[in-house]
Amino acid sequence: MNYKGAAIIKALTVTDGEVKVQNIAKPEPAKNEVLIKVSLAGLCNTDFEVIAGMIEFNGVLGHEFVGEVVNDPEGELEGKRVVGEINIPCYNCSRCENNQYRHCKNIKAIGMRDKDGALAEYLTLPRENLHIVPETVTDEEAVFTEPIAAAVEIAEQYHLKPSEKIMIIGDGKLGLIIARTLWALGFNIEMIGRHQKKLDTLKPLNLKTYLEKLYTEKEPDIPVVVEATGSTSGLKSAIDLVAPEGKIIYKTTTAKNHDMNLAGLAINEIQLLGSRCGPFEPALNLLARNNFYLDKLITEEFKLDDSLEALKAAREKSSLKILIRP
């Protein structure tokens, strides 16, 4: 590839399902964009779904990051430590006109749809996507802002009541972050998982946790169940656990199909509700005010050059959050 005259950076890219660390041209900020030097980025299960073809995407992977603005044509944000919302709406379609910006018909999403992502030395984002990180929040905490925001969305989107018990199914990264976030918001949280070591990361919060094979409540009738496994067995368990007229909040994006009987949803008049991205400002506020014990979720940190090894490590069942430092 000819990069004559262009500055070169390293990035983790996917092309037709093939992942590699390679040299690419350093991005130039378009109108209303800024250039960000990535300080730290995180691997997410969604990255693996993108690689698997859930979304047709070729480019730089990654959407969880914290970095420093090094070029802002307006000068306002230069030198600021920032995180960035992943969705870039067009602001012109019928959905945007209806304030449904995250469902824009022409949406771009970093590392997923028509926009290079954060697993690189630099990335560009529109100015309105950025949020300044409070000084008291470390890079290792700030890199979790996106999934914490997605957890905040559960409460905001469906107006959950603090008095209601919420059962989270799934002790992976997402489930453990949802538990921490809803705990910080004051909700009554319990969790079912398959790995005692992962459930033990919640001990500092004094949350009730259960190993799936030991959970024996036959008629739990739980008002709200959050499904965070992305598996058919997880969704089946959610239907079994939730109370009649209760809510199941489906929080995972996966390329896999579910083959199961959904009659229970109709019989018990259960609401099956999707939930995706969320607001960054309250997520940063929560990080600034609470100790989420996020260090217990960080399994290992890799250099960008070793991103393929990082992907391999992230696939291990015992792994939680893998971070990459350019």
C-alpha positions in Angstrom: 0.0 0.0 0.0 1.4 3.4 -0.9 1.5 6.0 1.9 3.7 8.5 0.2 3.4 11.8 1.8 1.0 10.5 4.6 1.8 10.1 8.2 1.5 6.4 9.2 0.0 4.9 12.4 -0.6 1.3 13.6 -4.1 -0.1 14.0 -6.0 -3.3 14.5 -8.2 -3.8 11.5 -10.7 -6.3 10.1 -11.1 -7.0 6.4 -13.7 -9.6 5.3 -13.3 -11.3 8.7 -9.4 -11.3 8.6 -7.9 -9.4 11.5 -4.4 -8.0 11.5 -2.2 -5.3 13.0 -1.1 -3.0 10.2 0.0 0.4 9.1 -2.6 2.8 7.9 -2.7 6.5 7.1 -3.1 8.7 10.1 -6.7 10.1 10.1 -7.4 13.7 9.4 -10.3 15.4 11.2 -13.2 16.3 8.9 -15.4 19.3 9.4 -16.6 19.4 13.1 -14.2 16.6 14.0 -11.2 16.5 16.3 -8.1 14.2 16.3 -7.7 12.1 19.4 -4.5 10.2 20.5 -5.7 7.0 22.1 -4.4 6.4 25.6 -6.1 3.2 26.4 -8.7 1.0 24.6 -10.8 -2.0 25.7 -11.9 -5.1 23.9 -15.6 -5.8 23.9 -17.6 -8.9 22.9 -19.2 -6.8 20.2 -15.8 -6.6 18.5 -15.8 -10.4 18.1 -19.4 -10.2 16.7 -18.2 -7.6 14.1 -15.3 -9.9 13.2 -17.8 -12.8 12.9 -19.8 -10.7 10.4 -22.8 -9.7 12.5 -22.3 -6.2 10.9 -20.6 -5.8 7.5 -17.6 -3.7 8.4 -14.1 -3.4 7.1 -11.8 -1.0 9.0 -10.3 -0.3 12.4 -12.0 -2.1 15.2 -12.8 -0.9 18.7 -15.2 1.5 20.4 -14.2 1.7 24.1 -11.4 4.2 24.7 -10.0 7.2 26.5 -7.6 9.6 24.9 -6.3 13.1 24.5 -7.5 15.6 21.9 -4.4 16.7 20.0 -6.0 18.6 17.1 -9.2 20.6 17.5 -9.6 23.1 14.6 -11.6 25.3 17.0 -9.0 24.9 19.8 -11.6 24.3 22.5 -10.8 20.7 23.3 -7.0 20.5 22.6 -5.2 18.9 25.5 -8.4 17.6 27.1 -8.7 13.9 28.2 -11.9 12.6 26.6 -14.1 9.6 26.0 -16.4 9.4 23.0 -20.0 8.2 22.2 -19.9 5.7 19.5 -22.9 6.6 17.3 -22.7 9.3 14.7 -26.2 10.3 13.4 -26.9 12.2 10.2 -29.3 14.6 11.9 -31.3 14.7 8.7 -33.4 11.5 8.4 -36.9 11.0 9.7 -35.7 9.2 12.8 -33.2 12.0 13.7 -36.0 14.5 13.2 -37.9 12.4 15.8 -34.9 12.6 18.2 -34.1 8.9 17.7 -30.5 9.7 17.0 -29.2 6.2 18.0 -31.5 4.7 15.4 -30.6 7.1 12.6 -31.2 5.5 9.2 -27.7 6.6 8.1 -25.9 6.1 11.3 -22.2 5.6 11.6 -20.6 3.8 14.6 -16.9 3.8 15.4 -15.4 0.4 14.9 -18.6 -1.0 13.6 -20.2 0.9 10.8 -18.6 3.3 8.2 -16.2 4.8 10.8 -12.7 3.6 11.9 -12.5 2.7 15.5 -10.3 3.2 18.6 -7.9 0.2 18.4 -5.3 2.5 16.8 -2.9 5.2 17.8 -5.3 7.9 16.7 -9.0 8.3 15.7 -11.3 11.1 14.8 -14.7 11.9 16.2 -17.2 14.7 15.9 -16.9 17.3 18.7 -20.4 16.7 19.9 -19.6 13.0 20.6 -16.9 13.8 23.2 -17.1 14.1 26.9 -14.3 15.4 29.1 -13.1 12.9 31.8 -13.2 14.2 35.4 -9.7 14.5 36.9 -10.5 12.0 39.6 -11.3 9.3 37.1 -8.3 7.3 36.0 -7.7 6.1 32.4 -8.3 2.5 33.6 -11.7 3.6 34.9 -12.6 5.9 32.0 -12.1 3.2 29.4 -15.3 1.5 30.9 -17.5 4.6 30.3 -19.2 3.2 27.2 -20.4 -0.1 28.8 -21.4 1.8 32.0 -23.4 4.2 29.9 -25.1 1.2 28.3 -26.0 0.0 31.8 -27.4 3.4 32.8 -29.7 3.2 29.8 -31.5 0.2 31.4 -32.8 2.3 34.2 -33.4 5.4 32.2 -35.0 3.7 29.2 -37.6 1.6 31.1 -38.1 3.7 34.2 -37.2 0.9 36.7 -38.2 1.3 40.3 -35.5 1.1 43.0 -37.9 -1.0 45.1 -38.0 -3.8 42.4 -35.6 -6.7 42.6 -33.5 -7.0 39.5 -31.8 -10.3 38.6 -28.9 -10.2 36.2 -28.1 -13.4 34.3 -24.5 -13.7 33.1 -21.2 -13.0 34.9 -19.2 -11.8 31.8 -17.9 -8.3 31.4 -21.2 -6.8 30.5 -23.2 -8.5 33.3 -20.6 -7.5 35.9 -20.6 -3.9 34.7 -24.4 -3.8 34.7 -24.5 -5.0 38.3 -22.0 -2.4 39.4 -23.8 0.4 37.6 -27.3 -0.4 38.9 -25.9 -0.9 42.4 -24.4 2.7 42.1 -27.8 3.9 41.1 -29.4 2.4 44.2 -31.2 -0.6 42.8 -31.7 -4.0 44.5 -29.4 -6.3 42.5 -28.8 -10.0 42.4 -26.8 -12.0 39.9 -26.7 -15.6 38.6 -23.5 -16.8 36.9 -21.4 -19.8 36.1 -18.0 -18.7 37.5 -17.4 -18.2 41.2 -14.2 -16.1 40.6 -16.1 -13.7 38.4 -19.0 -13.4 40.8 -16.5 -12.8 43.6 -15.5 -9.5 41.9 -18.8 -8.2 43.3 -18.0 -9.0 46.9 -16.9 -5.5 47.8 -20.4 -4.3 46.8 -22.1 -6.9 49.1 -24.4 -8.1 46.3 -26.1 -11.4 46.4 -24.8 -13.8 43.8 -25.6 -17.4 42.9 -23.9 -20.1 40.9 -26.3 -21.2 38.2 -26.1 -24.8 39.2 -26.9 -24.0 42.8 -29.8 -21.7 42.2 -32.8 -23.6 43.3 -35.7 -21.1 43.7 -38.5 -22.8 41.8 -40.9 -19.8 41.6 -38.8 -16.7 42.0 -41.3 -14.3 40.2 -38.6 -11.6 39.8 -40.1 -8.3 38.4 -37.1 -7.4 36.2 -34.5 -9.8 34.7 -31.5 -8.6 32.7 -30.3 -11.1 30.2 -26.5 -10.5 29.7 -25.3 -13.8 28.3 -26.4 -13.6 24.7 -27.1 -17.4 24.8 -30.3 -19.3 24.2 -30.0 -20.9 27.7 -29.7 -17.4 29.2 -32.9 -16.2 27.5 -34.7 -19.4 28.6 -33.6 -18.9 32.1 -34.8 -15.3 32.0 -38.3 -16.4 30.9 -38.4 -19.0 33.7 -37.3 -16.4 36.4 -39.4 -13.4 35.5 -42.7 -12.7 37.1 -46.0 -12.6 35.1 -46.2 -9.2 33.5 -42.6 -8.6 34.3 -39.8 -7.3 32.2 -36.9 -9.1 30.5 -34.2 -6.6 29.3 -32.2 -8.1 26.5 -28.8 -6.5 26.7 -26.5 -8.4 24.3 -25.8 -8.2 20.6 -24.8 -11.5 19.1 -24.6 -13.0 15.6 -26.0 -16.3 17.0 -29.7 -17.3 16.4 -32.0 -18.5 19.2 -34.0 -21.6 18.6 -36.6 -21.8 21.4 -40.2 -21.7 22.3 -41.4 -18.2 23.1 -44.9 -19.1 24.2 -44.1 -18.2 27.8 -43.8 -14.6 26.8 -47.4 -14.5 25.6 -48.8 -16.8 28.3 -47.4 -14.7 31.2 -47.6 -11.4 29.4 -43.9 -10.8 29.7 -42.3 -7.7 28.1 -39.1 -8.6 26.2 -37.2 -5.3 25.8 -34.1 -4.5 23.9 -31.5 -2.1 25.3 -28.3 -0.9 23.7 -26.2 2.3 24.1 -26.6 4.9 26.8 -25.7 8.4 28.0 -22.1 9.2 28.8 -22.5 12.1 31.2 -24.2 10.2 34.0 -21.8 7.3 33.5 -18.8 9.7 34.1 -20.6 11.2 37.1 -21.1 7.7 38.6 -17.4 6.9 38.0 -16.4 10.1 39.7 -18.6 9.5 42.8 -18.2 5.7 43.3 -15.6 3.0 43.5 -16.7 0.4 41.0 -13.8 -1.8 41.8 -13.1 -2.0 38.1 -9.6 -3.1 38.6 -11.0 -6.5 39.5 -12.4 -6.7 36.0 -9.1 -6.1 34.2 -7.5 -9.4 33.3 -4.5 -8.1 31.3 -3.1 -5.2 29.3 -1.4 -5.5 25.9 0.5 -3.2 23.6 -1.2 -2.4 20.2 1.5 -4.5 18.5 0.3 -7.5 20.4 -3.4 -7.0 19.6 -3.7 -10.5 18.1 -2.5 -12.0 21.3 -4.9 -9.8 23.1 -7.8 -11.1 21.0 -6.7 -14.6 21.8 -6.6 -13.8 25.6 -10.0 -12.2 25.5 -11.6 -15.4 24.1 -10.5 -17.4 27.2 -13.4 -18.3 29.4 -11.6 -17.1 32.5 -10.9 -13.7 30.9 -12.8 -10.5 31.7 -11.6 -7.1 30.4 -8.6 -7.0 28.1 -7.1 -3.5 27.6 -4.8 -2.3 24.8 -2.4 0.6 25.2 -1.2 2.0 21.9 
